[in-house]
Amino acid sequence: MNAIRVHWPRGLFVLDVSLELPDNGVTAILGPSGCGKTTLLRCIAGLEQAPEAAIEVGGECWQHTARGEFVPPWQRGAGYVFQEASLFDHLDVRGNLQYAERRARNGGAGVSVAQATELLGIGTLLGRRPFELSGGERQRVAIARALAARPRLLLLDEPLAAVDVSHRREILPWLETLRDELRIPMLYVTHAADEAARLASTLVLMRGGRVEAAGPLAATMARLDLAAAKMDDAGAVLEGRIEARDTRWHLTKFGFAGGALWLADRGHEPGTAVRVHVLARDVSLALAPPENSSIQNVLPCTVREVAPGPHPSQAIVRLQCGETALLARITARAADALALREGAHVWAQVKSAALVD
Ligand SMILES: Nc1ncnc2c1ncn2[C@@H]1O[C@H](COP(=O)(O)OP(=O)(O)OP(=O)(O)O)[C@@H](O)[C@H]1O
């Protein structure tokens, strides 16, 4: 476990965070603009010196203000990837990676320049200078450079914020590869729930300088007591596998602990482990299995909780579908008409769901 405690009043804004983070996998820090995500990351990296902090990573103390300890950023072994790749323009890609490798600490994760190059698929770019790269390529090089410094912890501050949608699609699979193949814990700052849904195993929700909630991704996303449940992109994350493909209709069957959904086929072979993000606004409810409906995906569920939605006309419902939580956003009038209460049996109609890619 890594322990992070930071208290920093900055005028009207107070960053007040106390977190325990796992030693592996991706922890997403999700929150609206201005909630303190970047300041927290910069404190962990040592780029900011909070007046009251205790930061311990991988058994090393990086800062302990009460004991007067502050390890400077270059001795921390934290890899940092910014929103916009800050590469050295006078060096080619190889030179950028070698620079990082020369500054690598002993004892960090064992990733050589060659491995970082392969993990990010940038072998053909090594001779190019940064101005000869696309936005997505620059960001992949920036991530490889952070890895070549053999970090103990990889800090990613909205690495996809400055790239367009097609480049996001290009970079995300590489981040998944890092997550699956390296044993470096990653802290991934974002304000996009779908990025967190795709990459993270742990979710930290921040609001107004504080941690609103932290815990396993799927369970935290399904909580109705958090502000995130009232956002337009509120939804549940389902983990499962591709079970079959219907090539005639270009559909694929996704099975999870609770049932199965038919989704648009993205070419995954049966057996592939995937995640699906089902937005609450795409789920409607019925008391009996609907007949003659255009909706293909209907799941038997039990109501666990009904809470007010983002607008007084709306309600948000947490459902249990087998072992899996689902969220539905419906009108408050419909919730009343269906007499939805905890324990009620309903049929959830999933209008649309997407593999998170
Ligand atoms: N140098 C500073 N002095 C005082 N307050 C600051 C300073 N820099 C940032 N802030 C304030 O700290 C708060 C948190 O900023 P921060 O950049 O950490 O938020 P964020 O969640 O990363 O936002 P975004 O998603 O927009 O990047 C903001 O309210 C900001 O106005």
The ligand as an SDF file (V2000), in Angstrom:
LIG
                    3D

 31 33  0  0  0  0  0  0  0  0999 V2000
   -0.8560   28.6280   -7.5530 N   0  0  0  0  0  0  0  0  0  0  0  0
   -2.0860   28.5380   -7.0480 C   0  0  0  0  0  0  0  0  0  0  0  0
   -2.4590   29.2540   -5.9890 N   0  0  0  0  0  0  0  0  0  0  0  0
   -3.6860   29.1530   -5.4640 C   0  0  0  0  0  0  0  0  0  0  0  0
   -4.6460   28.3350   -5.9530 N   0  0  0  0  0  0  0  0  0  0  0  0
   -4.3310   27.5900   -7.0020 C   0  0  0  0  0  0  0  0  0  0  0  0
   -3.0450   27.6350   -7.6230 C   0  0  0  0  0  0  0  0  0  0  0  0
   -3.0330   26.7650   -8.6510 N   0  0  0  0  0  0  0  0  0  0  0  0
   -4.2730   26.2140   -8.6830 C   0  0  0  0  0  0  0  0  0  0  0  0
   -5.0380   26.7080   -7.7170 N   0  0  0  0  0  0  0  0  0  0  0  0
   -6.4470   26.3480   -7.4230 C   0  0  0  0  0  0  0  0  0  0  0  0
   -6.4490   25.0350   -6.9220 O   0  0  0  0  0  0  0  0  0  0  0  0
   -7.6170   24.3540   -7.3390 C   0  0  0  0  0  0  0  0  0  0  0  0
   -7.2650   22.9840   -7.9030 C   0  0  0  0  0  0  0  0  0  0  0  0
   -6.5800   23.1290   -9.1390 O   0  0  0  0  0  0  0  0  0  0  0  0
   -6.1000   21.8370   -9.9480 P   0  0  0  0  0  0  0  0  0  0  0  0
   -5.4020   22.3160  -11.1780 O   0  0  0  0  0  0  0  0  0  0  0  0
   -5.3520   20.9520   -9.0350 O   0  0  0  0  0  0  0  0  0  0  0  0
   -7.4950   21.1610  -10.3120 O   0  0  0  0  0  0  0  0  0  0  0  0
   -7.8210   19.9950  -11.3240 P   0  0  0  0  0  0  0  0  0  0  0  0
   -8.8370   19.1430  -10.6590 O   0  0  0  0  0  0  0  0  0  0  0  0
   -6.5720   19.3370  -11.7740 O   0  0  0  0  0  0  0  0  0  0  0  0
   -8.4880   20.7960  -12.5210 O   0  0  0  0  0  0  0  0  0  0  0  0
   -8.4230   20.5320  -14.1270 P   0  0  0  0  0  0  0  0  0  0  0  0
   -9.1680   19.2470  -14.3670 O   0  0  0  0  0  0  0  0  0  0  0  0
   -9.1470   21.7420  -14.6680 O   0  0  0  0  0  0  0  0  0  0  0  0
   -6.9860   20.4830  -14.5160 O   0  0  0  0  0  0  0  0  0  0  0  0
   -8.3320   25.2460   -8.3180 C   0  0  0  0  0  0  0  0  0  0  0  0
   -9.4490   25.8100   -7.6780 O   0  0  0  0  0  0  0  0  0  0  0  0
   -7.3040   26.2880   -8.6800 C   0  0  0  0  0  0  0  0  0  0  0  0
   -7.9220   27.5230   -8.9440 O   0  0  0  0  0  0  0  0  0  0  0  0
  1  2  1  0
  2  3  1  0
  2  7  2  0
  3  4  2  0
  4  5  1  0
  5  6  2  0
  6  7  1  0
  6 10  1  0
  7  8  1  0
  8  9  2  0
  9 10  1  0
 10 11  1  0
 11 12  1  0
 11 30  1  0
 12 13  1  0
 13 14  1  0
 13 28  1  0
 14 15  1  0
 15 16  1  0
 16 17  2  0
 16 18  1  0
 16 19  1  0
 19 20  1  0
 20 21  2  0
 20 22  1  0
 20 23  1  0
 23 24  1  0
 24 25  2  0
 24 26  1  0
 24 27  1  0
 28 29  1  0
 28 30  1  0
 30 31  1  0
M  END
$$$$
